[in-house]
Amino acid sequence: MADKELEDDDPYEFVAVRFPMEEGVDADEVMARCFVEEYALMGMPPDRMLALFRSAFFAGTNAILQRRGEEFVESIIRDVYGPAAQGVA
């Protein structure tokens, strides 16, 4: 962390924003797919992707895993990476 205190109007302050989802949309599925697609585009292999969801250090991905389970996450990883995804059950 920086040695100085952040100012109230600091433009680099982290701000999380929630937005409403349409009725019937699975927000966990949308968010998990977003994470998986983003990291897949950066070249992360599927086995490391699952580790990202398992790690409590990554609060967003881990929260989805805790709510929905590994089978849910693995199915999204397989869907994004296709049938050639190695390392995901």
C-alpha positions in Angstrom: 0.0 0.0 0.0 1.1 3.6 -0.6 2.9 5.4 2.2 0.5 8.3 2.1 -3.2 8.4 2.8 -5.6 8.5 -0.1 -7.4 11.7 -0.6 -11.2 11.8 -0.7 -11.3 12.7 -4.4 -8.6 10.3 -5.5 -9.4 9.2 -9.1 -7.7 5.8 -8.5 -9.8 4.8 -5.6 -11.4 1.4 -6.2 -15.2 1.6 -6.6 -17.4 -1.4 -6.9 -20.8 -0.9 -8.6 -23.7 -3.3 -8.7 -26.4 -3.2 -11.3 -29.7 -4.8 -11.5 -30.1 -7.9 -13.7 -33.2 -8.8 -15.7 -35.6 -11.3 -14.1 -34.5 -14.9 -14.7 -30.8 -14.0 -15.6 -28.3 -16.1 -13.6 -25.9 -13.5 -12.4 -23.4 -16.1 -11.2 -23.3 -17.7 -14.6 -22.8 -14.3 -16.4 -20.0 -13.3 -14.0 -18.2 -16.6 -14.0 -18.3 -16.7 -17.8 -16.9 -13.2 -17.9 -14.0 -14.2 -15.6 -13.3 -17.3 -17.6 -13.5 -15.7 -21.0 -11.2 -12.8 -19.9 -8.5 -15.0 -18.5 -8.8 -17.5 -21.4 -8.1 -14.6 -23.8 -5.0 -13.8 -21.8 -3.8 -17.4 -22.3 -4.5 -19.0 -18.9 -4.9 -22.8 -19.2 -8.1 -24.3 -17.9 -6.5 -26.1 -14.9 -5.1 -22.8 -13.6 -8.5 -21.2 -14.2 -10.1 -23.7 -11.7 -7.3 -22.8 -9.2 -8.3 -19.2 -9.5 -11.8 -20.0 -8.5 -10.6 -22.1 -5.6 -8.3 -19.4 -4.2 -9.8 -17.3 -1.4 -7.4 -14.5 -2.5 -9.6 -13.9 -5.6 -12.8 -12.9 -3.8 -15.1 -12.6 -6.8 -14.3 -16.0 -8.4 -14.1 -17.8 -5.0 -17.5 -16.4 -4.0 -19.1 -18.0 -7.1 -17.4 -21.3 -6.4 -18.6 -21.2 -2.8 -22.2 -20.5 -3.8 -22.5 -22.8 -6.8 -19.8 -25.5 -6.4 -17.0 -26.9 -8.5 -19.2 -28.7 -11.0 -20.9 -25.4 -11.9 -17.5 -23.7 -12.5 -16.1 -26.7 -14.4 -19.0 -26.7 -16.7 -18.4 -23.0 -17.6 -14.7 -23.6 -18.1 -15.4 -26.6 -20.4 -18.0 -24.5 -22.3 -15.6 -21.6 -22.9 -12.5 -23.7 -23.7 -14.3 -26.3 -25.7 -13.9 -30.1 -25.8 -10.1 -29.9 -25.9 -10.0 -28.4 -22.4 -7.4 -30.4 -20.5 -7.1 -30.6 -16.7 -10.8 -30.0 -16.0 -12.9 -32.9 -15.0 
